[in-house]
Amino acid sequence: MVRRQPNRELAQLLTEAEWSAADLARSVNALGKAQGMTLRYDRTSIAHWLTGSRPRPPVPDLVASAFSRRVERLVTAGETGLTSPGHTTDEVSLPSTAATEDAADRLTILARTDTDPARRSQLTVSAYSLSAIDSPAWNPGRPAPRRPRSASGRVSAEEVQALREMCQVFTDLMERHGGAHARSALASYLADDTGRLLAAPAEPSLRRELFVSAAQLTHVLARMTMDAGYPGLAQGYFTTALDLASEAGDRRTYAITLRAMSLQALHLGFHEKASQLADTAVDAAGPSADPATLSFLLSQRAVTHAHTRQRRSAVGDLAAAESQHGRATRQAGPFDSYPRAGLDYQRGQALLALGEPEQAARSLASSAAARGDDRRRAGALTHARLAATLLPLHRLEESCVHWNVFLDHYPSLHLVPADDALMYLSRSLYRYRNQSNAAAVLRRARSVTRAGPAPSKGRRTGPAR
């Protein structure tokens, strides 16, 4: 029988973090919950780890993230002593990290795995990892490879235009129904149609456009995957989109993808990393970025500054985002425009983090009023956020009005954030259940159903060992 060796690396990290075993267990459980996992670790579990036991993947990545947030430096899974010897990550590794320098190949491998029901689970149980975000600063890669890897015909301008149109199609579907709807269809499209074009010969200028379109489609799939509740897989698609944009030399798509990655980190509670990514996104856009893009990037940086208690920087970025938005020309396309409703929503988020709920409610109300009926996803989440903001301000009646609008949209939406909002509705209004307007909303919330299968958060219960 092989005798386990004490885990000195984990013990040293606990000392550095000034954490007890129970502290670590609580943090890992909380991070798991944010990523759709039901974990029930306690101090006894940590004691087993300290004596040499190893939890199943993706828990070592969660432990690394917990320590990274606590000690304010990057801690990898390998540094926790919880991974197998010779492995820096656990068995649940994304194909996007395969040993290939070619972004197109990584995209094809990742998307094909995602579309295979027998192999998809290895992706959906992967955890978000801080160590996977290495050096996102703008650094254009080599030009997209010109040597064909396929015997098929040359790529035509019409085929690249079709990719642009499909980007609009899937963005519209996501906004109308949530990202968990038609997500697998986009993965299939990237694995088959897009993968075939990326492997075919093309003129240099057309090939650049092809890689830009592929990067944008991959970005959209990453956002849809976030909606479906698979943060690790979404991160894999985001980093692949970065590499495709880098090969195309497209600073704007690169910066916009970094902005989305900042948003993901913020939602998962990694505020410092979110702020770093937002800073890098603004830098990556460069001095010649168009006003709409700058407004989009600056508004996210303002939110992250607010969450990291940098009030002056947050207020400055909000003012700059407002100024840039005023200079922007009206354009169409998911990567070319930034609606006023989006800017108002970000302003509301920043003001909430700055402790100004009254002003935040006004901004969120402006955003909610401007949301079009064809953007049910954004509209529902904005009304939910506004309803949640109004309640602590003792504006119950108004809050119930906005909760009802959210419930109008909910049955047609397929995304985990909407499910989370529904659960929050039930918890927050329960104390007002004896008041008629709140009671009516609660009854409606209990009876509301979605037209079709609900998105899966990939929930799994962690072993208490």
Secondary structure, DSSP 4 states (H G I P E B T S, - for coil): -PPPPP-HHHHHHHHHHT--HHHHHHHHHHHHHHTT-B----HHHHHHHHTT--PPTTHHHHHHHHHHHHHTS---GGGGT-SPTT-SS-S---GGGSS---HHHHHHHHHHHHH-TTTTHHHHTPPP-GGG----S----SPPP-S-SSSSPPPPHHHHHHHHHHHHHHHHHHHHH-TTTTHHHHHHHIIIIIHHHHTS---HHHHHHHHHHHHHHHHHHHHHHHHHT-HHHHHHHHHHHHHHHHHHT-HHHHHHHHHHHHHHHHHTT-HHHHHHHHHHHHHHH-TT--HHHHHHHHHHHHHHHHHTT-HHHHHHHHHHHHHHHHHPPP--STTT---HHHHHHHHHHHHHHTT-HHHHHHHHHHHHHH--TT-HHHHHHHHHHHHHHHGGGT-HHHHHHHHHHHHHHGGG---HHHHHHHHHHHHHHGGGTTSHHHHHHHHHHHH---SSPPPP----BPP--
